[in-house]
Amino acid sequence: MGSAVSKRREKDKNYLLQTLDEHEAGINCMVLSEDGSVLATGSDDHSIRLWSAKTDLVECIGILTGHQDYVTCIIIEENFLISASADKTLRKWDMSLCQCLFIFTGHTSLISRVICTGDFIFSTSYDRTARCWDIDSGTCVRVFRGHKHGVLPILFVPSEQDEADLLDDEIDIYTKDVIITGSQDNTAKSWSFESGECLKTFKGHTAAILCLTTDRQGKLLFTGAADNFIRCWDIFRGNELRVFEAHSGSIINVVVINKLLFSSSSDHTVRCFVTEFGDCTRVYKGHKHTVSCLQVKNGLVYTGCGDAFVRCFDARSGILKRTFKSHTLAVSAMETTKDRLFSGSVDGTLKVWDIATLKPDTVETTQLPVKKPDTNKLDPNSSMNSSQGRNLNTDKRSDVDSGIDEREFRDRAHDMV
């Protein structure tokens, strides 16, 4: 009886710490500063708001206004914030002064994404181009042309190859910085940062490419598309290596952690794959709409969904650990720190949640049966630094951040639904 009462109390707990409703329209994007002290949110109300992320009570500490249309993407680089907007411009802001330093003009349509490499900013647009900008002067230094429809995701692959290990005909490609873009024309393209020329075109998808990521070494490219497939490519040779075929809806996000790939989809699921073989090893279920946000940290999988809920799953078991219920419309952005989760929604609110007690081995708000732990298998506890009585070198674990050992999954792949 006592155990049942305890579980019911845990299930009914409200982990909501704050609701901040200063934005006048939906929140589209969110980013944390590197030190975790400042949270920024971009909105349909054309503004960006800065929030104190580490104080006991989260407060708005600045408002950045100037965009003439909704904000699509934001990033923080040192003390500066870079914002992209449907007004076709980028802006560079001094966060301490809340002042706009530069307006980057040149795109002729909505700007989709923006990334920064330190000295340079890269942006993509529905005008079918990607552009490179000097972060200090605001000058457009390069335009990447070649896509036939709008350009969506973009990533930067720095050169880290040793020329001594390469063949003569490979040196020109492998030792150069590479930009990769995904497009509504169903292709991804790699570009020379130095010359702006297209190096490779990755063909195979039959619908728009919505997300991109690479492995840690920057040798493999993973593309997720609206055709329900994830494809793996050799970045420098351009050939397709394997296809991940488990989803039944568009791929919204892909995240690679060591040898595991996590993906979220409009089919209402998140899945975990072994990158080497393409086997689906976990399905994280329970969502009632498109899973728009995905983060994997410390053995936990956090999701933001179109059904207005934020959820947390145990990465290894797939069990739903906690459901965060308070938003009234789709969750569109999400960030986590050690003890807090921040969620932004189409409902215009920023919510702050307590996640201090969430651990990979603690099952909380779940309707799934809890299986007795197998003492012959690793316990995905906390930072994954303990072997739990087994003679195991944790430095050889195939996936530390997610709390999953992909070698274990190879033996169990046939048991997956």
Secondary structure, 3 states (H helix, E strand, C coil): CHHHHHHHHHHHCCCEEEEECCCCCCEEEEEECCCCCEEEEEECCCCEEEEECCCCCCCEEEEECCCCCCEEEEEEECCEEEEEECCCCEEEEECCCCEEEEEECCCCCCEEEEEECCCEEEEEECCCEEEEEECCCCCEEEEEECCCCCEEEEEEECCCCCHHHCCHHHHHHHCCCEEEEEECCCCEEEEECCCCCEEEEECCCCCCEEEEEECCCCCEEEEEECCCCEEEEECCCCCEEEEECCCCCCEEEEEEECCEEEEEECCCCEEEEECCCCCEEEEECCCCCCEEEEEEECCEEEEEECCCEEEEEECCCCCEEEEEECCCCCEEEEEECCCEEEEEECCCCEEEEECCCCCCCCCCCCCCCCCCCCCCCCCCCCCCCCCCCCCCCHHHCCCCCCCCCHHHHHHHHHHCC
